[in-house]
Amino acid sequence: MGKVYDAIDEKLAAWIGRQRLFFVGTAPSGADGHVNVSPKGPMGSLRVLDPHTVAYLDVIGSGAETIAHLRDNGRIVVMICAFEGPPRIVRLHGRGEILPVDAVAFEATPPPGTERAVIRVAVERIADSCGYGVPLMRYEGHRPQYRRWAESKLRKGERALEDYMAEHNTRSIDGLPAAEVSDLEPA
């Protein structure tokens, strides 16, 4: 049922581009600490850069586990599921690095000022599986809450998002160093 691929070819890249969201999984080094899985999207915030590299636009959120774990050990997996059409799951295992927000251009962008970083993944293993356990779901649209939240912060002044990030995104839940306000600034 499952297959391991040598590269992300045009057919696989096109399939990735048709999905609605993706998930990112990371974990800190050692036996302690919390594994983190985060939903990401829209798909226009993920790009296949070449047959062994993907990147996604990371935005300010309630935490910064992915960045903290990448700073700790670099391990990451990007998982894409088909919620419409034939069942399929694709996992892209690799090593991630944190880049400035202007390092890669994306089709879909969040509200201005909410970009935290670009995460670029050097993909080492590409595999799919059946996806029979993934339910069929109908896409209705993007939730409006994040945009409203960001716009409310921006109305409070140009430093409101930086202040939020300094308070909520500088350490992981395990105390590892995470995002820095300087991550918001272009190179």
Phi, psi and chi 1 to 4 in degrees:
 res  aa     phi    psi   chi1   chi2   chi3   chi4
   1 MET       -  -53.2  -77.1 -160.7 -159.9      -
   2 GLY   -81.9  156.4      -      -      -      -
   3 LYS  -139.0  142.4  179.9  178.4  177.3 -176.9
   4 VAL  -103.1  133.3  176.2      -      -      -
   5 TYR  -106.9  150.5  -63.4   84.5      -      -
   6 ASP   -76.6  -27.8  -67.0  -32.4      -      -
   7 ALA  -161.0  166.7      -      -      -      -
   8 ILE   -86.9  101.0  -57.4  169.1      -      -
   9 ASP   -85.4 -179.9   60.8   17.6      -      -
  10 GLU   -61.2  -38.9  -71.7 -178.3   19.3      -
  11 LYS   -64.9  -45.1 -176.0  177.2  176.2 -176.9
  12 LEU   -68.0  -40.7 -177.9   54.1      -      -
  13 ALA   -61.0  -40.5      -      -      -      -
  14 ALA   -64.8  -42.1      -      -      -      -
  15 TRP   -60.7  -45.9  179.3   86.3      -      -
  16 ILE   -56.5  -45.8  -70.3  170.1      -      -
  17 GLY   -64.1  -22.2      -      -      -      -
  18 ARG   -85.2  -11.0  -71.6 -169.2  -56.8  -87.1
  19 GLN   -79.0  169.3  -54.6  -42.0  -57.4      -
  20 ARG   -99.2  -26.4  -59.4  -65.2 -175.3  172.2
  21 LEU  -157.3  170.0   77.4  150.7      -      -
  22 PHE  -139.5  166.4   58.1  102.6      -      -
  23 PHE  -123.1  148.9  -60.4   86.9      -      -
  24 VAL  -123.2  131.7  172.5      -      -      -
  25 GLY  -121.0  135.4      -      -      -      -
  26 THR  -144.9  166.6   58.3      -      -      -
  27 ALA  -153.3  149.8      -      -      -      -
  28 PRO   -73.8  167.2   27.2  -32.6      -      -
  29 SER   -70.0  158.7  -62.1      -      -      -
  30 GLY    82.4 -179.5      -      -      -      -
  31 ALA   -82.5  -22.4      -      -      -      -
  32 ASP   -94.4  170.6  -64.8  -31.5      -      -
  33 GLY   100.4  164.0      -      -      -      -
  34 HIS  -102.2  132.5  -65.7   82.4      -      -
  35 VAL   -72.2  142.2  173.2      -      -      -
  36 ASN  -125.7  134.6 -174.8   66.7      -      -
  37 VAL  -128.2  127.0  177.9      -      -      -
  38 SER  -126.0  134.9  -65.1      -      -      -
  39 PRO   -75.6  142.9   26.4  -30.8      -      -
  40 LYS  -134.2  156.5  -56.0  -71.6 -175.7 -179.1
  41 GLY   161.9  176.6      -      -      -      -
  42 PRO   -71.5  171.9   29.1  -34.3      -      -
  43 MET   -60.5  -25.2  -78.0  -49.6  -76.5      -
  44 GLY   -66.6   -8.4      -      -      -      -
  45 SER   -93.7    6.5   64.6      -      -      -
  46 LEU  -120.2  134.1  173.2   73.6      -      -
  47 ARG  -130.2  138.6  -79.7 -162.4   48.2 -154.6
  48 VAL   -86.5  114.3  175.3      -      -      -
  49 LEU   -86.8  -34.9  -59.1  178.1      -      -
  50 ASP  -163.1  179.2   65.4   45.6      -      -
  51 PRO   -59.9  -13.0  -27.7   37.4      -      -
  52 HIS  -132.7   19.9  -65.4  -80.0      -      -
  53 THR  -144.2  131.8  -47.6      -      -      -
  54 VAL  -126.5  161.5  -62.0      -      -      -
  55 ALA  -145.1  150.9      -      -      -      -
  56 TYR  -139.4  155.9   72.1   88.8      -      -
  57 LEU   -87.8  118.0 -172.0   57.1      -      -
  58 ASP   -92.8  132.4 -172.7   58.2      -      -
  59 VAL  -115.1  160.2  -63.1      -      -      -
  60 ILE   -60.7  134.2  -64.3  170.8      -      -
  61 GLY  -146.2 -164.8      -      -      -      -
  62 SER   -74.0  -13.8   56.7      -      -      -
  63 GLY  -153.9 -178.1      -      -      -      -
  64 ALA  -143.1   43.4      -      -      -      -
  65 GLU   -61.8  -44.3  -57.2  -51.0  -59.6      -
  66 THR   -58.8  -48.4  -59.5      -      -      -
  67 ILE   -61.5  -44.0  -72.5  176.6      -      -
  68 ALA   -60.6  -44.2      -      -      -      -
  69 HIS   -68.5  -38.0  -64.6  161.6      -      -
  70 LEU   -65.6  -39.3  -67.9  179.0      -      -
  71 ARG   -63.7  -32.7  -71.7 -177.5 -163.5  -98.3
  72 ASP   -74.5  -48.5 -178.6   44.0      -      -
  73 ASN  -145.5   -9.2   59.3   41.7      -      -
  74 GLY    80.7   -7.7      -      -      -      -
  75 ARG   -74.4  138.0  -63.9  176.6  -56.5  162.3
  76 ILE  -157.3  150.5 -170.5  168.3      -      -
  77 VAL  -133.0  134.4   60.7      -      -      -
  78 VAL  -105.9  126.2  176.2      -      -      -
  79 MET  -119.5  131.6 -176.8  178.1   80.1      -
  80 ILE  -122.2  130.2  -54.1  110.8      -      -
  81 CYS  -117.0  145.1  -58.0      -      -      -
  82 ALA   -88.2  114.0      -      -      -      -
  83 PHE   -96.3  -11.6  -67.9  103.1      -      -
  84 GLU  -128.2  152.8  -59.6  169.2  -49.0      -
  85 GLY    74.3 -162.1      -      -      -      -
  86 PRO   -59.5  144.1  -21.3   31.7      -      -
  87 PRO   -69.5  139.3   24.9  -31.1      -      -
  88 ARG  -171.6  144.2 -174.5  179.7 -165.9 -172.5
  89 ILE  -128.7  133.8  -61.1  169.5      -      -
  90 VAL  -121.7  132.6  171.3      -      -      -
  91 ARG  -118.4  132.6  -69.9  179.7 -178.3   87.7
  92 LEU  -114.8  100.1  -50.6  171.7      -      -
  93 HIS   -90.0  140.1  -64.4  -94.8      -      -
  94 GLY  -174.9 -159.7      -      -      -      -
  95 ARG  -116.7  127.5  -49.5  -72.7  -62.7  170.9
  96 GLY  -104.2  152.0      -      -      -      -
  97 GLU  -135.9  152.1   67.9  177.2  -48.3      -
  98 ILE   -97.9  124.7  -55.0  147.7      -      -
  99 LEU  -120.2  162.8  -57.9  175.7      -      -
 100 PRO   -62.4  156.5  -18.0   28.0      -      -
 101 VAL   -62.1  -22.2  -62.0      -      -      -
 102 ASP   -96.8   11.8   62.5  -11.5      -      -
 103 ALA   -70.2  -28.5      -      -      -      -
 104 VAL  -140.7  140.0  175.9      -      -      -
 105 ALA   -89.6  142.8      -      -      -      -
 106 PHE  -125.1  152.1  -66.2   91.6      -      -
 107 GLU   -67.0  -45.4  177.6 -175.0  -51.2      -
 108 ALA  -106.2  134.5      -      -      -      -
 109 THR  -126.5  147.8   57.6      -      -      -
 110 PRO   -80.0 -179.7   31.8  -36.2      -      -
 111 PRO   -55.2  139.8  -25.2   33.8      -      -
 112 PRO   -53.6  138.3  -23.1   32.1      -      -
 113 GLY    90.3  -10.1      -      -      -      -
 114 THR   -92.6   -6.4   60.7      -      -      -
 115 GLU   -68.2  132.6  -53.4   94.3  -21.9      -
 116 ARG  -104.7  -41.8 -174.3  166.4   51.2 -164.6
 117 ALA  -170.9  170.2      -      -      -      -
 118 VAL  -107.0  133.0  168.0      -      -      -
 119 ILE  -104.7  116.8  -54.4  -61.1      -      -
 120 ARG  -104.9  133.0 -177.7  170.9   56.4 -162.6
 121 VAL  -116.5  120.0 -179.5      -      -      -
 122 ALA   -82.6  105.3      -      -      -      -
 123 VAL   -79.5  123.6  179.4      -      -      -
 124 GLU  -104.1  -25.4  -60.9  166.8  -12.6      -
 125 ARG  -142.9  130.9 -175.9  175.7 -167.9  -89.0
 126 ILE  -123.6  118.9  -55.6  156.6      -      -
 127 ALA  -144.7  148.5      -      -      -      -
 128 ASP  -119.1  165.7   70.4    3.6      -      -
 129 SER  -143.9  172.8   56.6      -      -      -
 130 CYS   -60.8  -39.5   66.8      -      -      -
 131 GLY    74.5   14.6      -      -      -      -
 132 TYR   -61.1  -26.9  -65.5  166.5      -      -
 133 GLY   -83.3   -7.1      -      -      -      -
 134 VAL   -83.2  123.7  176.6      -      -      -
 135 PRO   -70.6  155.0   26.2  -33.0      -      -
 136 LEU   -77.6  130.1  -77.3  170.2      -      -
 137 MET  -138.1  146.5  -63.2 -167.3  -61.9      -
 138 ARG   -95.7  131.8 -174.8  179.4    9.6 -113.9
 139 TYR   -79.6  126.5  176.3   73.0      -      -
 140 GLU  -109.1  -18.6  -66.9 -175.9   23.7      -
 141 GLY   140.5  175.4      -      -      -      -
 142 HIS   -81.2  144.6  -62.2  -65.7      -      -
 143 ARG   -71.4  140.5  -65.0 -180.0 -173.0  -93.7
 144 PRO   -85.6   -8.6   31.0  -36.0      -      -
 145 GLN   -62.3  -42.0  -73.6   88.4  -12.8      -
 146 TYR   -63.6  -45.4 -174.2   78.2      -      -
 147 ARG   -60.7  -43.7 -178.2  166.6  -65.6  -78.0
 148 ARG   -63.5  -42.4  -74.1 -164.4  -55.9 -113.7
 149 TRP   -60.0  -49.2  172.1   83.6      -      -
 150 ALA   -62.4  -43.6      -      -      -      -
 151 GLU   -63.5  -36.1  -71.5  169.1   -7.5      -
 152 SER   -66.6  -37.9   74.5      -      -      -
 153 LYS   -64.9  -43.8  -70.4  -72.3 -176.9 -161.6
 154 LEU   -64.9  -32.6  -67.8  169.9      -      -
 155 ARG   -66.9  -22.4  -77.4 -168.3  -62.3  -86.4
 156 LYS   -80.3   -8.0  -67.7  178.1 -178.2  177.4
 157 GLY   129.8  161.9      -      -      -      -
 158 GLU   -66.9  -19.7   62.9 -177.5   59.9      -
 159 ARG   -96.1   -2.2  -65.3 -118.7   -1.6  122.9
 160 ALA   -60.4  -42.9      -      -      -      -
 161 LEU   -69.1  -39.8  -76.6  169.6      -      -
 162 GLU   -63.0  -40.8  -71.1   89.2  -13.1      -
 163 ASP   -64.2  -41.8  -67.6  -15.2      -      -
 164 TYR   -60.6  -46.5  177.6   88.3      -      -
 165 MET   -63.7  -41.1 -165.4  169.0  102.8      -
 166 ALA   -61.3  -34.1      -      -      -      -
 167 GLU   -81.2  -37.5 -177.1  178.1  -14.5      -
 168 HIS  -112.9  -12.3  -62.1  -78.3      -      -
 169 ASN  -122.5    8.2  -67.1  173.5      -      -
 170 THR   -87.7  -16.3   58.4      -      -      -
 171 ARG  -136.9  146.4  -67.2 -107.6  173.4 -130.0
 172 SER   -76.2  172.9   74.7      -      -      -
 173 ILE   -64.9  -18.2   58.7  176.3      -      -
 174 ASP   -96.0    3.8  -63.0  -45.5      -      -
 175 GLY    88.7    6.5      -      -      -      -
 176 LEU   -75.2  147.4  -64.9  170.8      -      -
 177 PRO   -61.9  136.6   -1.2    4.2      -      -
 178 ALA  -125.0 -127.2      -      -      -      -
 179 ALA   -71.9  150.1      -      -      -      -
 180 GLU  -120.6  149.0  -60.9  171.4    5.4      -
 181 VAL   -56.0  -31.3  173.0      -      -      -
 182 SER   -64.8  -18.4   62.4      -      -      -
 183 ASP   -63.6  -22.5  -69.7  -28.8      -      -
 184 LEU   -75.6  -22.4  -72.1  169.5      -      -
 185 GLU   -86.2  132.8  -60.2  166.9    4.0      -
 186 PRO   -60.5  155.0  -18.8   28.5      -      -
 187 ALA   -66.6      -      -      -      -      -
